[in-house]
Amino acid sequence: MGGGLYISFKRNAGSWITAKNMGKSIYTKIYEYCPVVSPYGKYLFFSRFSENSTDIYWVDADFIKDFKPADLKRKELT
């Protein structure tokens, strides 16, 4: 069993970019699901399910900026 978490960003015009697998940032061979970013964008919470357990994890969400396209990053600076 395995599952991956994907991320997408909304452009100012309202369209969404193609979702990208978050890969080794948080991927394991176990099934990850239900990602939620905290209100101020500080943490990413997600669940991980295996045959023996289900648990909720959290990580610093700072790595998410690495997935944001350059054209969206530039707009934040202006």
N, CA, C and O atoms as a GROMACS GRO file, in nm:
protein
  312
    1MET      N    1   0.085  -0.117   0.000
    1MET     CA    2   0.000   0.000   0.000
    1MET      C    3   0.090   0.123   0.000
    1MET      O    4   0.194   0.125   0.066
    2GLY      N    5   0.050   0.223  -0.072
    2GLY     CA    6   0.125   0.347  -0.073
    2GLY      C    7   0.038   0.459  -0.127
    2GLY      O    8  -0.052   0.435  -0.208
    3GLY      N    9   0.064   0.574  -0.085
    3GLY     CA   10  -0.008   0.691  -0.132
    3GLY      C   11   0.082   0.810  -0.118
    3GLY      O   12   0.170   0.812  -0.032
    4GLY      N   13   0.062   0.908  -0.202
    4GLY     CA   14   0.147   1.025  -0.195
    4GLY      C   15   0.064   1.150  -0.180
    4GLY      O   16  -0.053   1.154  -0.218
    5LEU      N   17   0.125   1.251  -0.126
    5LEU     CA   18   0.058   1.380  -0.112
    5LEU      C   19   0.101   1.470  -0.228
    5LEU      O   20   0.218   1.472  -0.267
    6TYR      N   21   0.006   1.543  -0.281
    6TYR     CA   22   0.029   1.634  -0.393
    6TYR      C   23   0.000   1.776  -0.349
    6TYR      O   24  -0.073   1.799  -0.253
    7ILE      N   25   0.058   1.872  -0.422
    7ILE     CA   26   0.036   2.012  -0.391
    7ILE      C   27   0.011   2.090  -0.521
    7ILE      O   28   0.069   2.059  -0.625
    8SER      N   29  -0.074   2.190  -0.512
    8SER     CA   30  -0.103   2.277  -0.625
    8SER      C   31  -0.118   2.420  -0.571
    8SER      O   32  -0.146   2.439  -0.453
    9PHE      N   33  -0.098   2.518  -0.658
    9PHE     CA   34  -0.111   2.658  -0.619
    9PHE      C   35  -0.208   2.726  -0.714
    9PHE      O   36  -0.215   2.694  -0.832
   10LYS      N   37  -0.282   2.820  -0.660
   10LYS     CA   38  -0.380   2.894  -0.739
   10LYS      C   39  -0.316   3.022  -0.792
   10LYS      O   40  -0.254   3.099  -0.718
   11ARG      N   41  -0.331   3.043  -0.921
   11ARG     CA   42  -0.281   3.165  -0.984
   11ARG      C   43  -0.377   3.281  -0.954
   11ARG      O   44  -0.494   3.258  -0.921
   12ASN      N   45  -0.330   3.403  -0.967
   12ASN     CA   46  -0.414   3.521  -0.940
   12ASN      C   47  -0.538   3.524  -1.029
   12ASN      O   48  -0.642   3.575  -0.988
   13ALA      N   49  -0.528   3.469  -1.150
   13ALA     CA   50  -0.641   3.468  -1.244
   13ALA      C   51  -0.746   3.364  -1.205
   13ALA      O   52  -0.853   3.359  -1.264
   14GLY      N   53  -0.715   3.281  -1.104
   14GLY     CA   54  -0.811   3.184  -1.056
   14GLY      C   55  -0.787   3.041  -1.100
   14GLY      O   56  -0.849   2.949  -1.047
   15SER      N   57  -0.697   3.020  -1.196
   15SER     CA   58  -0.669   2.882  -1.239
   15SER      C   59  -0.567   2.819  -1.145
   15SER      O   60  -0.496   2.889  -1.071
   16TRP      N   61  -0.560   2.689  -1.148
   16TRP     CA   62  -0.467   2.615  -1.063
   16TRP      C   63  -0.356   2.557  -1.147
   16TRP      O   64  -0.379   2.516  -1.261
   17ILE      N   65  -0.235   2.552  -1.093
   17ILE     CA   66  -0.126   2.486  -1.163
   17ILE      C   67  -0.143   2.336  -1.148
   17ILE      O   68  -0.216   2.290  -1.060
   18THR      N   69  -0.077   2.260  -1.232
   18THR     CA   70  -0.082   2.114  -1.224
   18THR      C   71  -0.024   2.068  -1.090
   18THR      O   72   0.082   2.114  -1.048
   19ALA      N   73  -0.095   1.978  -1.025
   19ALA     CA   74  -0.051   1.928  -0.894
   19ALA      C   75   0.081   1.852  -0.908
   19ALA      O   76   0.103   1.781  -1.006
   20LYS      N   77   0.168   1.868  -0.808
   20LYS     CA   78   0.297   1.798  -0.805
   20LYS      C   79   0.302   1.708  -0.682
   20LYS      O   80   0.257   1.745  -0.574
   21ASN      N   81   0.357   1.590  -0.702
   21ASN     CA   82   0.377   1.499  -0.590
   21ASN      C   83   0.483   1.560  -0.499
   21ASN      O   84   0.586   1.607  -0.547
   22MET      N   85   0.459   1.560  -0.368
   22MET     CA   86   0.552   1.619  -0.274
   22MET      C   87   0.672   1.529  -0.248
   22MET      O   88   0.764   1.566  -0.176
   23GLY      N   89   0.670   1.411  -0.308
   23GLY     CA   90   0.787   1.323  -0.310
   23GLY      C   91   0.852   1.299  -0.176
   23GLY      O   92   0.785   1.284  -0.073
   24LYS      N   93   0.983   1.297  -0.178
   24LYS     CA   94   1.058   1.259  -0.058
   24LYS      C   95   1.050   1.360   0.055
   24LYS      O   96   1.102   1.335   0.164
   25SER      N   97   0.984   1.474   0.032
   25SER     CA   98   0.966   1.570   0.141
   25SER      C   99   0.897   1.505   0.260
   25SER      O  100   0.932   1.530   0.375
   26ILE      N  101   0.797   1.421   0.231
   26ILE     CA  102   0.725   1.352   0.339
   26ILE      C  103   0.685   1.210   0.300
   26ILE      O  104   0.618   1.142   0.379
   27TYR      N  105   0.723   1.164   0.183
   27TYR     CA  106   0.680   1.033   0.135
   27TYR      C  107   0.747   0.918   0.210
   27TYR      O  108   0.866   0.922   0.240
   28THR      N  109   0.668   0.817   0.240
   28THR     CA  110   0.719   0.689   0.289
   28THR      C  111   0.648   0.580   0.210
   28THR      O  112   0.566   0.612   0.124
   29LYS      N  113   0.676   0.457   0.237
   29LYS     CA  114   0.607   0.346   0.170
   29LYS      C  115   0.470   0.320   0.232
   29LYS      O  116   0.397   0.231   0.190
   30ILE      N  117   0.437   0.399   0.333
   30ILE     CA  118   0.309   0.388   0.400
   30ILE      C  119   0.213   0.488   0.336
   30ILE      O  120   0.258   0.583   0.271
   31TYR      N  121   0.086   0.469   0.352
   31TYR     CA  122  -0.017   0.552   0.291
   31TYR      C  123  -0.034   0.683   0.368
   31TYR      O  124  -0.074   0.682   0.484
   32GLU      N  125  -0.004   0.796   0.302
   32GLU     CA  126  -0.023   0.928   0.362
   32GLU      C  127  -0.146   0.994   0.299
   32GLU      O  128  -0.169   0.981   0.179
   33TYR      N  129  -0.222   1.063   0.381
   33TYR     CA  130  -0.345   1.124   0.331
   33TYR      C  131  -0.388   1.239   0.422
   33TYR      O  132  -0.329   1.261   0.527
   34CYS      N  133  -0.490   1.312   0.380
   34CYS     CA  134  -0.552   1.422   0.456
   34CYS      C  135  -0.454   1.534   0.493
   34CYS      O  136  -0.442   1.566   0.611
   35PRO      N  137  -0.384   1.593   0.396
   35PRO     CA  138  -0.294   1.703   0.431
   35PRO      C  139  -0.372   1.831   0.462
   35PRO      O  140  -0.470   1.862   0.394
   36VAL      N  141  -0.328   1.903   0.563
   36VAL     CA  142  -0.387   2.031   0.600
   36VAL      C  143  -0.275   2.124   0.644
   36VAL      O  144  -0.189   2.086   0.723
   37VAL      N  145  -0.275   2.247   0.592
   37VAL     CA  146  -0.177   2.347   0.633
   37VAL      C  147  -0.241   2.431   0.743
   37VAL      O  148  -0.357   2.469   0.733
   38SER      N  149  -0.164   2.460   0.848
   38SER     CA  150  -0.215   2.540   0.959
   38SER      C  151  -0.254   2.680   0.909
   38SER      O  152  -0.206   2.723   0.804
   39PRO      N  153  -0.340   2.750   0.982
   39PRO     CA  154  -0.392   2.879   0.936
   39PRO      C  155  -0.287   2.981   0.892
   39PRO      O  156  -0.310   3.056   0.798
   40TYR      N  157  -0.174   2.985   0.957
   40TYR     CA  158  -0.071   3.082   0.920
   40TYR      C  159   0.039   3.022   0.834
   40TYR      O  160   0.142   3.085   0.811
   41GLY      N  161   0.017   2.900   0.785
   41GLY     CA  162   0.111   2.836   0.694
   41GLY      C  163   0.238   2.785   0.758
   41GLY      O  164   0.336   2.758   0.688
   42LYS      N  165   0.239   2.770   0.888
   42LYS     CA  166   0.360   2.729   0.959
   42LYS      C  167   0.382   2.577   0.957
   42LYS      O  168   0.496   2.532   0.948
   43TYR      N  169   0.275   2.500   0.965
   43TYR     CA  170   0.286   2.355   0.975
   43TYR      C  171   0.199   2.284   0.872
   43TYR      O  172   0.095   2.336   0.830
   44LEU      N  173   0.243   2.166   0.832
   44LEU     CA  174   0.164   2.077   0.749
   44LEU      C  175   0.131   1.956   0.834
   44LEU      O  176   0.220   1.887   0.885
   45PHE      N  177   0.002   1.930   0.850
   45PHE     CA  178  -0.045   1.813   0.923
   45PHE      C  179  -0.094   1.711   0.821
   45PHE      O  180  -0.151   1.748   0.718
   46PHE      N  181  -0.072   1.583   0.847
   46PHE     CA  182  -0.122   1.479   0.759
   46PHE      C  183  -0.134   1.349   0.838
   46PHE      O  184  -0.077   1.334   0.946
   47SER      N  185  -0.209   1.257   0.783
   47SER     CA  186  -0.227   1.127   0.847
   47SER      C  187  -0.144   1.023   0.772
   47SER      O  188  -0.118   1.037   0.652
   48ARG      N  189  -0.105   0.922   0.844
   48ARG     CA  190  -0.028   0.811   0.786
   48ARG      C  191  -0.093   0.682   0.836
   48ARG      O  192  -0.112   0.663   0.956
   49PHE      N  193  -0.127   0.595   0.742
   49PHE     CA  194  -0.198   0.471   0.774
   49PHE      C  195  -0.111   0.351   0.735
   49PHE      O  196  -0.054   0.349   0.626
   50SER      N  197  -0.103   0.254   0.822
   50SER     CA  198  -0.038   0.126   0.790
   50SER      C  199  -0.124   0.015   0.847
   50SER      O  200  -0.225   0.041   0.912
   51GLU      N  201  -0.085  -0.106   0.823
   51GLU     CA  202  -0.162  -0.220   0.874
   51GLU      C  203  -0.174  -0.218   1.026
   51GLU      O  204  -0.274  -0.263   1.082
   52ASN      N  205  -0.072  -0.166   1.092
   52ASN     CA  206  -0.067  -0.172   1.238
   52ASN      C  207  -0.112  -0.045   1.309
   52ASN      O  208  -0.144  -0.048   1.428
   53SER      N  209  -0.114   0.068   1.237
   53SER     CA  210  -0.148   0.192   1.307
   53SER      C  211  -0.190   0.302   1.211
   53SER      O  212  -0.163   0.298   1.091
   54THR      N  213  -0.256   0.399   1.267
   54THR     CA  214  -0.289   0.523   1.199
   54THR      C  215  -0.252   0.635   1.294
   54THR      O  216  -0.283   0.629   1.413
   55ASP      N  217  -0.185   0.736   1.241
   55ASP     CA  218  -0.144   0.845   1.329
   55ASP      C  219  -0.143   0.975   1.251
   55ASP      O  220  -0.145   0.976   1.128
   56ILE      N  221  -0.140   1.085   1.323
   56ILE     CA  222  -0.133   1.218   1.264
   56ILE      C  223   0.008   1.271   1.287
   56ILE      O  224   0.064   1.258   1.397
   57TYR      N  225   0.066   1.330   1.182
   57TYR     CA  226   0.201   1.383   1.188
   57TYR      C  227   0.197   1.532   1.154
   57TYR      O  228   0.102   1.579   1.092
   58TRP      N  229   0.299   1.604   1.194
   58TRP     CA  230   0.313   1.742   1.153
   58TRP      C  231   0.459   1.770   1.126
   58TRP      O  232   0.548   1.715   1.190
   59VAL      N  233   0.480   1.858   1.027
   59VAL     CA  234   0.615   1.899   0.990
   59VAL      C  235   0.613   2.049   0.966
   59VAL      O  236   0.508   2.107   0.940
   60ASP      N  237   0.728   2.110   0.974
   60ASP     CA  238   0.741   2.252   0.940
   60ASP      C  239   0.707   2.266   0.792
   60ASP      O  240   0.761   2.193   0.709
   61ALA      N  241   0.619   2.356   0.758
   61ALA     CA  242   0.570   2.372   0.620
   61ALA      C  243   0.662   2.457   0.534
   61ALA      O  244   0.628   2.486   0.420
   62ASP      N  245   0.776   2.498   0.584
   62ASP     CA  246   0.867   2.584   0.509
   62ASP      C  247   0.908   2.524   0.375
   62ASP      O  248   0.931   2.598   0.280
   63PHE      N  249   0.917   2.392   0.366
   63PHE     CA  250   0.960   2.326   0.243
   63PHE      C  251   0.859   2.345   0.129
   63PHE      O  252   0.894   2.325   0.012
   64ILE      N  253   0.736   2.382   0.159
   64ILE     CA  254   0.632   2.399   0.057
   64ILE      C  255   0.672   2.507  -0.044
   64ILE      O  256   0.637   2.496  -0.161
   65LYS      N  257   0.743   2.608   0.001
   65LYS     CA  258   0.783   2.717  -0.091
   65LYS      C  259   0.869   2.664  -0.206
   65LYS      O  260   0.872   2.725  -0.313
   66ASP      N  261   0.937   2.553  -0.185
   66ASP     CA  262   1.021   2.495  -0.290
   66ASP      C  263   0.937   2.441  -0.407
   66ASP      O  264   0.989   2.425  -0.517
   67PHE      N  265   0.810   2.415  -0.384
   67PHE     CA  266   0.722   2.365  -0.488
   67PHE      C  267   0.653   2.477  -0.567
   67PHE      O  268   0.598   2.453  -0.674
   68LYS      N  269   0.657   2.598  -0.514
   68LYS     CA  270   0.586   2.710  -0.577
   68LYS      C  271   0.662   2.754  -0.702
   68LYS      O  272   0.783   2.774  -0.697
   69PRO      N  273   0.592   2.770  -0.815
   69PRO     CA  274   0.657   2.815  -0.938
   69PRO      C  275   0.718   2.955  -0.923
   69PRO      O  276   0.667   3.038  -0.847
   70ALA      N  277   0.825   2.979  -0.994
   70ALA     CA  278   0.898   3.106  -0.984
   70ALA      C  279   0.808   3.226  -1.014
   70ALA      O  280   0.821   3.329  -0.948
   71ASP      N  281   0.718   3.214  -1.112
   71ASP     CA  282   0.634   3.330  -1.144
   71ASP      C  283   0.539   3.366  -1.030
   71ASP      O  284   0.504   3.483  -1.015
   72LEU      N  285   0.498   3.270  -0.950
   72LEU     CA  286   0.413   3.300  -0.835
   72LEU      C  287   0.495   3.355  -0.719
   72LEU      O  288   0.446   3.437  -0.642
   73LYS      N  289   0.619   3.312  -0.706
   73LYS     CA  290   0.706   3.366  -0.602
   73LYS      C  291   0.735   3.514  -0.626
   73LYS      O  292   0.734   3.594  -0.533
   74ARG      N  293   0.760   3.549  -0.751
   74ARG     CA  294   0.791   3.689  -0.784
   74ARG      C  295   0.675   3.780  -0.751
   74ARG      O  296   0.697   3.892  -0.703
   75LYS      N  297   0.553   3.737  -0.776
   75LYS     CA  298   0.436   3.820  -0.750
   75LYS      C  299   0.418   3.848  -0.601
   75LYS      O  300   0.363   3.952  -0.564
   76GLU      N  301   0.463   3.755  -0.517
   76GLU     CA  302   0.452   3.777  -0.373
   76GLU      C  303   0.544   3.890  -0.327
   76GLU      O  304   0.514   3.958  -0.229
   77LEU      N  305   0.654   3.910  -0.397
   77LEU     CA  306   0.752   4.011  -0.356
   77LEU      C  307   0.708   4.152  -0.394
   77LEU      O  308   0.758   4.249  -0.337
   78THR      N  309   0.615   4.166  -0.488
   78THR     CA  310   0.573   4.299  -0.531
   78THR      C  311   0.450   4.344  -0.458
   78THR      O  312   0.401   4.455  -0.483
   0.00000   0.00000   0.00000
